[in-house]
Every structure is written in C-alpha cells, then in structure tokens.
C-alpha cells in the first residue's frame, strides 16, 4: 500500500487555502439592502393608506341622513324665532341675539351698581 495516509480535509491542520468570493458577498449584500428598502417603502405606503382610510372614516365620510336631520333641527333651535308661550310672553330668539341681550343687561346692571 501507499505510505501516505489519506485524512479528510476537515481533519487536516492548517488554514483555509481559498479566499472568500468577494463578488458573491457583494451580490448578497446588495440584494439584502434592496430587499430591506423595498420592505421599508412597502410598510410606509401601507401605513399611509391605512392612515388615510381612518381619516376618511372619522372626518370626511358623508354624514348619514338621520344625523343631517338632527343637526338641521338643532340649527333651527339655535337660530330661529319662535313663540314659546304668548300669554307668558316667552319667545325664542336666535342664540347670537340672546347672548347680546344678556351681555347688555349684565353691563347695564353692572353700571347701575356703581
């Protein structure tokens, strides 16, 4: 037989005789960066889409007909003239005008106290 012993490569002492393949490391690195950028852009665009949907649902979505009726009724209560009780002399006036009347009364009462 032969005088040389055949030991597997992984058992031979020493160092690795081949250099790393820099080309493949660079390719894998560039692919990693490109995938990371694509994930970041996709995540950001999904976040913006979801945010816009929430804004539309909470702020911009058209009001229901029932809500519009309630608001119109409330608006009429605040801004219309109406007779509440003629015998008692109770009348409804628009809220802006009522606030002016109350402010004038308070001012006159304050002036008369001086």
C-alpha positions as CSV (number, residue, x, y, z in Angstrom):
1,X,0.0,0.0,0.0
2,X,0.9,3.6,-0.1
3,X,2.9,5.3,2.6
4,X,0.8,8.4,2.6
5,X,-2.2,8.4,4.8
6,X,-5.4,9.8,3.5
7,X,-7.0,12.0,6.1
8,X,-10.1,14.0,5.3
9,X,-9.7,17.7,4.6
10,X,-11.7,18.8,7.6
11,X,-9.2,17.0,9.8
12,X,-6.0,18.4,8.3
13,X,-4.4,21.1,10.4
14,X,-3.7,24.5,8.9
15,X,-5.6,27.2,7.3
16,X,-8.1,27.7,4.5
17,X,-6.3,27.9,1.3
18,X,-9.0,29.7,-0.7
19,X,-10.1,33.3,-0.3
20,X,-13.7,34.2,0.1
21,X,-15.5,35.1,-3.1
22,X,-16.0,38.8,-2.7
23,X,-18.2,39.0,-5.7
24,X,-20.8,36.8,-4.1
25,X,-20.6,38.6,-0.8
26,X,-21.2,41.9,-2.6
27,X,-24.1,40.5,-4.5
28,X,-25.8,39.1,-1.4
29,X,-25.2,42.4,0.4
30,X,-26.7,44.5,-2.4
31,X,-29.7,42.1,-2.6
32,X,-30.2,42.4,1.2
33,X,-30.1,46.2,1.0
34,X,-32.6,46.3,-1.9
35,X,-35.0,43.9,-0.1
36,X,-34.7,46.0,3.1
37,X,-35.5,49.2,1.2
38,X,-38.5,47.5,-0.6
39,X,-39.9,46.3,2.7
40,X,-39.4,49.8,4.2
41,X,-41.2,51.5,1.3
42,X,-44.0,49.0,1.3
43,X,-44.5,49.4,5.0
44,X,-44.6,53.1,4.8
45,X,-47.1,53.1,1.8
46,X,-49.3,50.7,3.7
47,X,-49.2,52.9,6.8
48,X,-50.1,56.0,4.7
49,X,-53.0,54.1,3.1
50,X,-54.4,52.9,6.4
51,X,-54.0,56.4,7.9
52,X,-55.9,58.0,5.0
53,X,-58.7,55.4,5.4
54,X,-59.0,56.2,9.1
55,X,-59.1,60.0,8.4
56,X,-61.8,59.4,5.8
57,X,-63.9,57.3,8.1
58,X,-63.7,59.6,11.1
59,X,-63.7,63.1,9.4
60,X,-64.5,63.2,5.8
61,X,-67.2,60.5,5.4
62,X,-70.6,61.9,4.4
63,X,-73.0,62.1,7.3
64,X,-76.0,59.9,7.5
65,X,-79.4,61.4,6.6
66,X,-80.6,60.9,10.2
67,X,-77.6,62.8,11.5
68,X,-78.2,65.6,9.0
69,X,-81.8,65.9,10.1
70,X,-80.8,66.1,13.8
71,X,-78.2,68.8,13.0
72,X,-80.8,70.8,11.0
73,X,-83.2,70.5,13.9
74,X,-80.6,71.7,16.3
75,X,-79.6,74.5,14.0
76,X,-83.2,75.6,13.8
77,X,-83.5,75.6,17.6
78,X,-80.4,77.9,17.9
79,X,-81.1,80.3,15.0
80,X,-84.9,80.7,14.5
81,X,-87.5,82.9,16.1
82,X,-90.5,81.2,17.7
83,X,-93.3,81.9,20.1
84,X,-93.0,79.6,23.1
85,X,-95.9,81.0,25.2
86,X,-97.7,84.1,24.2
87,X,-99.7,84.5,27.5
88,X,-96.5,84.3,29.5
89,X,-94.5,86.4,27.0
90,X,-91.9,83.7,26.3
91,X,-90.3,83.9,22.9
92,X,-87.4,82.2,21.3
93,X,-84.8,84.3,19.6
94,X,-81.5,83.3,17.8
95,X,-78.7,82.4,20.2
96,X,-76.4,85.1,19.0
97,X,-79.0,87.8,19.6
98,X,-79.9,86.3,23.0
99,X,-76.2,86.4,24.0
100,X,-76.1,90.1,23.0
101,X,-79.2,90.9,25.0
102,X,-77.8,89.1,28.1
103,X,-74.5,90.9,27.8
104,X,-76.2,94.3,27.5
105,X,-78.4,93.5,30.6
106,X,-75.4,92.4,32.6
107,X,-73.5,95.6,31.5
108,X,-76.4,97.8,32.5
109,X,-76.8,96.1,35.8
110,X,-73.0,96.5,36.5
111,X,-73.2,100.2,35.5
112,X,-76.2,100.8,37.8
113,X,-74.3,99.2,40.8
114,X,-71.5,101.8,40.5
